[in-house]
Amino acid sequence: MGPPTERIPEDRTLPSHVDVVIVGGGVIGISTARALIEKGLSVAVCEKGYIAGEQSSRNWGWCRATHRDLRELELSLESLKLWRHIDAELGIDTGFRQCGILYAADDAKALADHEAWLARAVALVGRDALDSRIVSPDETGTLMSGAARRFAGGIYTPSDGRAEPQRAVPAMAVALRERGVKVLTPCAVRGIETNGGAISGVVTEYGRIACGSVVVAGGAWTRYFAGSIGVDVPQLMVRSSVMRTSPLENGPDVSACNQEMGYRKRLDGGYTIANAFHSYHDITPDSFRLFTKFLPALKSQFGSTKLALNARFFEELRRPRRWPLDRPTVFETSRTLDPAPVEAFNKAAVTEFRALFPALAGLRIEQAWAGYIDVTPDAVPVISAVDEKRGLFIATGFSGHGFGIGPAAGRLMADLVANDAPLVDPRAFRLSRFFDGSKIEMDGGF
Ligand SMILES: Cc1cc2nc3c(=O)[nH]c(=O)nc-3n(C[C@H](O)[C@H](O)[C@H](O)COP(=O)(O)OP(=O)(O)OC[C@H]3O[C@@H](n4cnc5c(N)ncnc54)[C@H](O)[C@@H]3O)c2cc1C
């Protein structure tokens, strides 16, 4: 079962026509909708389950520039600027707090990695744009107040923050409804219609919406959905597990991680705790189809991603690659992905938390859950037009960082849809990089 996520009232009444239909009511779909109505376009968001029901409610809630892939760094910094104003602008409480984020270094090698990232990041965006700094063992101890262990130091970014995944996106969706966005939920999109090579509408489980543009922001479903209209989006899923604790007095306010575990203070007074860098890849037929494209990622994640063969393989094997739009689809039978958490990973994380903070060792785990993270071969998202289909756009593959960069990613997607000057240079995010001979590589961000 997923975490306790705020639910917004259902709405199944379709508009006959809008400028843009967005497939997916996660942080990316909702942020794109927000930016599009600011441009004066009419928008419908279709969510097959409930708003933020998949990754966008299940994540840690970290909003950061620290250690971002340099191709994504400017977008991360723009997103933090947006997070700081969302609540005031929409009259909501997303739980965003500028709490700072610390990556504590367990040893000299980890510290050297932090130093190397910082030097490259500062060279790219300049000192004025980025307040990350290397901190001493003493300051690391102060930032991890109550920690029983001495670290080699760390990297700390005071302007990074946290928001509440179980509240933020639903709150934004409600505010957008009041501003005229049609937020349809539960409402699965079965497919897309084209006319003369251009987008002309979508077919939902309740009927058709005519539109000139479609943004597919379907998270882990995007590859499958886009594939049905002949658009190849290289994307796999990794299963990542999380826990939340009972409220804890006098715990650290700064969000932090080391090589074993990460934590964040929650608005309810508890902590979200998770295994920092370990996840499962549930093998699916796509794992074989995309093997060569993901080889660099596999090499760089060697040891931290475990492979699992389970029912998911056979479930995906049975799925059709194309389907009629006048009958129920898998988007209606599988409303919300809710994978089982990996107990061993969670146990290791909570053991580490207790060892690090003996004064908090009496904590109670209130709930554990997991989510499927959608990853691309270079762990950088796709925020892109689809060259061969006029009016089709894809925003997906956020590879474990999409909650924090969601607001700016939505703005960039809206800029591309409206053909406005883009918020940041979008070339690193184009879908065609996977097919035009560009070298696909990880850059060491995590
Ligand atoms: C355990 C975990 C920890 C994470 N920690 C962090 C973190 O600390 N910081 C951070 O920045 N990121 C984090 N992430 C990543 C972040 O949550 C995601 O990158 C982000 O939420 C992706 O948003 P999205 O809108 O693209 O996808 P999602 O939130 O998955 O939303 C996609 C939506 O599309 C809907 N959909 C799909 N197909 C259809 C269809 N045909 N019709 C209608 N609806 C459809 C789905 O139901 C789903 O609700 C974490 C993720 C996980 C799982």
The ligand as an SDF file (V2000), in Angstrom:
LIG
                    3D

 53 58  0  0  0  0  0  0  0  0999 V2000
   11.2380    5.6440   -3.6000 C   0  0  0  0  0  0  0  0  0  0  0  0
   11.4730    6.8680   -4.4180 C   0  0  0  0  0  0  0  0  0  0  0  0
   12.2550    7.9110   -3.8970 C   0  0  0  0  0  0  0  0  0  0  0  0
   12.4570    9.0680   -4.6570 C   0  0  0  0  0  0  0  0  0  0  0  0
   13.0670   10.1480   -4.0680 N   0  0  0  0  0  0  0  0  0  0  0  0
   13.1230   11.3300   -4.7310 C   0  0  0  0  0  0  0  0  0  0  0  0
   13.5900   12.5180   -4.0990 C   0  0  0  0  0  0  0  0  0  0  0  0
   13.8850   12.5280   -2.9090 O   0  0  0  0  0  0  0  0  0  0  0  0
   13.6800   13.6550   -4.8350 N   0  0  0  0  0  0  0  0  0  0  0  0
   13.3100   13.6990   -6.1440 C   0  0  0  0  0  0  0  0  0  0  0  0
   13.4460   14.7470   -6.7700 O   0  0  0  0  0  0  0  0  0  0  0  0
   12.7970   12.6030   -6.7620 N   0  0  0  0  0  0  0  0  0  0  0  0
   12.6810   11.4410   -6.0910 C   0  0  0  0  0  0  0  0  0  0  0  0
   12.1390   10.3300   -6.6860 N   0  0  0  0  0  0  0  0  0  0  0  0
   11.7470   10.4180   -8.0900 C   0  0  0  0  0  0  0  0  0  0  0  0
   10.4590   11.1880   -8.2600 C   0  0  0  0  0  0  0  0  0  0  0  0
    9.4590   10.7140   -7.3840 O   0  0  0  0  0  0  0  0  0  0  0  0
   10.0050   11.0370   -9.7130 C   0  0  0  0  0  0  0  0  0  0  0  0
   11.0630   11.3760  -10.5900 O   0  0  0  0  0  0  0  0  0  0  0  0
    8.8310   11.9380  -10.0500 C   0  0  0  0  0  0  0  0  0  0  0  0
    7.8050   11.8090   -9.0890 O   0  0  0  0  0  0  0  0  0  0  0  0
    8.3100   11.5690  -11.4430 C   0  0  0  0  0  0  0  0  0  0  0  0
    7.1150   12.2680  -11.6480 O   0  0  0  0  0  0  0  0  0  0  0  0
    6.2160   11.9020  -12.9040 P   0  0  0  0  0  0  0  0  0  0  0  0
    5.0860   12.8550  -12.8810 O   0  0  0  0  0  0  0  0  0  0  0  0
    7.0930   11.8360  -14.1090 O   0  0  0  0  0  0  0  0  0  0  0  0
    5.7540   10.3980  -12.6680 O   0  0  0  0  0  0  0  0  0  0  0  0
    4.6730    9.7730  -11.6830 P   0  0  0  0  0  0  0  0  0  0  0  0
    4.6110   10.4690  -10.3800 O   0  0  0  0  0  0  0  0  0  0  0  0
    4.9550    8.3160  -11.6380 O   0  0  0  0  0  0  0  0  0  0  0  0
    3.3090   10.0680  -12.4170 O   0  0  0  0  0  0  0  0  0  0  0  0
    2.9560    9.4870  -13.6380 C   0  0  0  0  0  0  0  0  0  0  0  0
    1.4520    9.3080  -13.6220 C   0  0  0  0  0  0  0  0  0  0  0  0
    0.9920    8.9920  -14.9240 O   0  0  0  0  0  0  0  0  0  0  0  0
   -0.1540    8.1970  -14.7720 C   0  0  0  0  0  0  0  0  0  0  0  0
   -0.4200    7.5270  -16.0470 N   0  0  0  0  0  0  0  0  0  0  0  0
    0.4130    6.7020  -16.7320 C   0  0  0  0  0  0  0  0  0  0  0  0
   -0.1630    6.2820  -17.8600 N   0  0  0  0  0  0  0  0  0  0  0  0
   -1.3880    6.8620  -17.9210 C   0  0  0  0  0  0  0  0  0  0  0  0
   -2.4610    6.7970  -18.8560 C   0  0  0  0  0  0  0  0  0  0  0  0
   -2.3850    6.0680  -19.9680 N   0  0  0  0  0  0  0  0  0  0  0  0
   -3.5750    7.5270  -18.5900 N   0  0  0  0  0  0  0  0  0  0  0  0
   -3.6590    8.3050  -17.4680 C   0  0  0  0  0  0  0  0  0  0  0  0
   -2.6770    8.3670  -16.5450 N   0  0  0  0  0  0  0  0  0  0  0  0
   -1.5500    7.6610  -16.7690 C   0  0  0  0  0  0  0  0  0  0  0  0
    0.2230    7.2620  -13.6390 C   0  0  0  0  0  0  0  0  0  0  0  0
   -0.9070    6.6790  -13.0260 O   0  0  0  0  0  0  0  0  0  0  0  0
    1.0090    8.1820  -12.7060 C   0  0  0  0  0  0  0  0  0  0  0  0
    0.2180    8.6970  -11.6560 O   0  0  0  0  0  0  0  0  0  0  0  0
   11.9330    9.1520   -5.9600 C   0  0  0  0  0  0  0  0  0  0  0  0
   11.1460    8.1130   -6.4860 C   0  0  0  0  0  0  0  0  0  0  0  0
   10.8970    6.9840   -5.7010 C   0  0  0  0  0  0  0  0  0  0  0  0
   10.0090    5.9080   -6.2450 C   0  0  0  0  0  0  0  0  0  0  0  0
  1  2  1  0
  2  3  1  0
  2 52  2  0
  3  4  2  0
  4  5  1  0
  4 50  1  0
  5  6  2  0
  6  7  1  0
  6 13  1  0
  7  8  2  0
  7  9  1  0
  9 10  1  0
 10 11  2  0
 10 12  1  0
 12 13  2  0
 13 14  1  0
 14 15  1  0
 14 50  1  0
 15 16  1  0
 16 17  1  0
 16 18  1  0
 18 19  1  0
 18 20  1  0
 20 21  1  0
 20 22  1  0
 22 23  1  0
 23 24  1  0
 24 25  2  0
 24 26  1  0
 24 27  1  0
 27 28  1  0
 28 29  2  0
 28 30  1  0
 28 31  1  0
 31 32  1  0
 32 33  1  0
 33 34  1  0
 33 48  1  0
 34 35  1  0
 35 36  1  0
 35 46  1  0
 36 37  1  0
 36 45  1  0
 37 38  2  0
 38 39  1  0
 39 40  1  0
 39 45  2  0
 40 41  1  0
 40 42  2  0
 42 43  1  0
 43 44  2  0
 44 45  1  0
 46 47  1  0
 46 48  1  0
 48 49  1  0
 50 51  2  0
 51 52  1  0
 52 53  1  0
M  END
$$$$
